[in-house]
Amino acid sequence: MANLHCAAAIPSFVALEHHGLDLPFWEGLVTGLPAGYIENGYVAVPEKPGLGVELNYEGIEANLRFPGLFEPTDKWNNPKLDFWQPDRRWGK
């Protein structure tokens, strides 16, 4: 929805890639998304406060690849390319 709001603010914007139709659980990740929110290839920009939807933590947690919504993410502290770590690069 953040991308939708951004795209709507750019007069010359042409197309926005969206994977909501590709993932069967997409609509369960938020609440406040109107049924049939994509109509004829268009999406109406929500007029509710913020992004117009709220995160559905239960829906998100049910679709995690690994359990633990707010667990520590130590595996992300070491990037796949170990040579670039902002706090440890070039011997500093």
C-alpha positions in Angstrom: 0.0 0.0 0.0 2.9 2.3 0.6 4.0 1.8 -3.0 0.4 2.5 -4.2 0.3 5.8 -2.3 3.7 6.8 -3.7 2.6 5.9 -7.3 -0.6 7.8 -6.9 1.4 10.9 -6.0 3.5 10.8 -9.2 1.4 12.2 -12.2 3.5 10.5 -14.8 3.5 7.0 -13.1 2.5 4.3 -15.5 2.4 0.9 -13.8 3.0 -0.7 -10.4 4.1 -4.3 -10.0 2.0 -6.1 -7.3 2.1 -9.7 -6.2 -1.2 -9.8 -4.4 -2.7 -12.0 -7.0 0.2 -14.4 -7.0 0.1 -15.2 -3.3 -3.0 -16.9 -1.9 -2.4 -15.6 1.6 -1.8 -11.9 0.6 -5.1 -10.5 1.6 -4.8 -12.1 5.1 -1.6 -10.1 5.9 -3.6 -7.0 6.5 -7.1 -5.9 7.7 -9.1 -3.2 6.1 -8.4 -4.3 2.5 -11.7 -4.1 0.6 -12.9 -7.2 -1.2 -12.0 -7.1 -4.8 -9.6 -4.3 -4.3 -8.1 -4.9 -7.8 -10.7 -4.1 -10.4 -9.9 -4.2 -14.1 -6.2 -3.8 -13.3 -6.7 -0.8 -11.1 -6.6 -0.2 -7.4 -8.3 2.6 -5.6 -6.1 4.5 -3.2 -7.5 4.0 0.4 -8.8 7.2 2.0 -8.4 5.9 5.6 -5.6 7.3 7.7 -2.1 6.1 7.2 -1.7 3.5 4.5 -5.4 2.6 4.7 -4.8 -0.9 6.1 -3.5 -2.4 9.3 -1.1 -5.2 9.7 -2.7 -8.5 10.7 0.0 -10.0 12.9 -1.8 -13.4 13.1 -1.9 -13.6 9.4 1.7 -12.6 9.0 2.9 -15.1 11.7 0.9 -17.9 10.1 2.7 -17.4 6.8 6.3 -17.0 8.0 8.9 -19.2 6.5 10.5 -19.6 9.9 8.6 -19.3 13.2 9.1 -16.3 15.4 7.7 -12.9 14.3 9.7 -10.7 16.6 12.6 -13.1 17.4 16.2 -12.1 17.2 17.6 -12.1 13.7 21.2 -13.0 14.3 21.5 -14.8 10.9 21.0 -11.4 9.2 23.9 -9.8 11.1 26.3 -11.6 8.8 25.5 -10.8 5.2 25.9 -13.5 2.5 28.9 -11.5 1.2 30.9 -11.3 4.4 33.3 -8.7 3.0 30.8 -5.9 3.5 29.8 -5.1 7.0 29.4 -1.4 7.7 30.8 -1.5 11.3 33.7 -3.9 10.4 34.9 -3.1 6.9 38.5 -2.4 6.0 39.8 -3.4 9.4 38.0 -0.7 11.3 
